[in-house]
Amino acid sequence: MVKIVYEIVPHDGGWAYKLGDVYSETFASHDEALEAARIVMQEQQVGDEPVEISYQDEKGKWREEYSDGGDRPEVEIVDPHQANSSI
C-alpha cells in the first residue's frame, strides 16, 4: 500500500501543507493550512470506478494497468508545530 504524508510547514509568509518537495498554496494561518490538508486527506480516501489506465514510465515506455478503484493510499498529516505531531 502506498503511504502519502503531508507536512504542515511555514511557507511564503504564511503556512502550507507539503508533499515531498511540492507545496500547496499559502494560507494565512496554521489552522487554515491544517484544515486544507485534512480536506485533501479525506478526498484521497474516496474510491473510484474500476478502470484500465495507461501511463508512461520514467524510461518513456508506455504501460497499461487495471485499477479496481478501491486501492486507496494510507494518508498521514505530520505537524511538527503541534504537541501531537502526527494527525
N, C-alpha and C positions, 0 to 999 in steps of 0.2 A: 504494500500500500504506500502511496505517495504521501509525504507529510509536508504541509505548507506552514511556514512560520512567518507571521507578520510581526514586526517590531515597531513600537511607538518611539519616535525619536524627534528631537528638535530639528527644525528644517526651515531655512529661508525666513528667519524671524518669527516663526510660529512652530507648529507641530505637524507631523505627518506619520503615516504608517509606511513601512518599508518592507519589501520582499526582495531579498538578495541585495542587489545594487540599485533597485528601482524604487523611487519614492512616489507616494500618492501626491495629490495636490496638497498645498499647505493650508492648514486650518489655524484659526486664530487661537484656539486653546487646546490644551492637552485632552480635555474631556471630549471635544469635538472630533479629534483625530481617533481617539479610542472608540467612540460610538461608530464612526465611519468604518473602522476596522472590524468591529463586531457585525455590522451590516454585511460587509463583504464576506466575512467568515460564514454567516448564515446562508448567503447566496451560493457559496461553494458546496453546501450540503444538499442543494436541490438536484434531484436526479433528472434524467432526460430520457428520451426515447432511444431504443437500440438503433444504431446506425453503422454503416461502413464508413470509415474515414480514410482519407489519403493525405499523406504528408511527405515532405522532402526532408531527409535526414541531414546531418551535419556534413556528410560526404557528397551530398547532391543527389543521392539515389531516392527515387520515389518508392514509398511503401504504402501498403494498404492493411488496415486493421479493422476488426469488428469491436465495437464498444457496446456493451449491454445497457449503457445509460445509468447504471447503478453503482459504478465503480468510483465513488466519491473519495476525495483525499481526506486525510486527517488534517485538521486545521488548528493552529495554536496562535495565540497572541502573546508576545513577550513584551512586558512593560517594565524596564529596569528603573523607572521613575516612580513606581508604586511599591509599597511594602510587599505585597503579594505579586511577584514579578511575572507569573505565568497565569494567563486567564483561560 
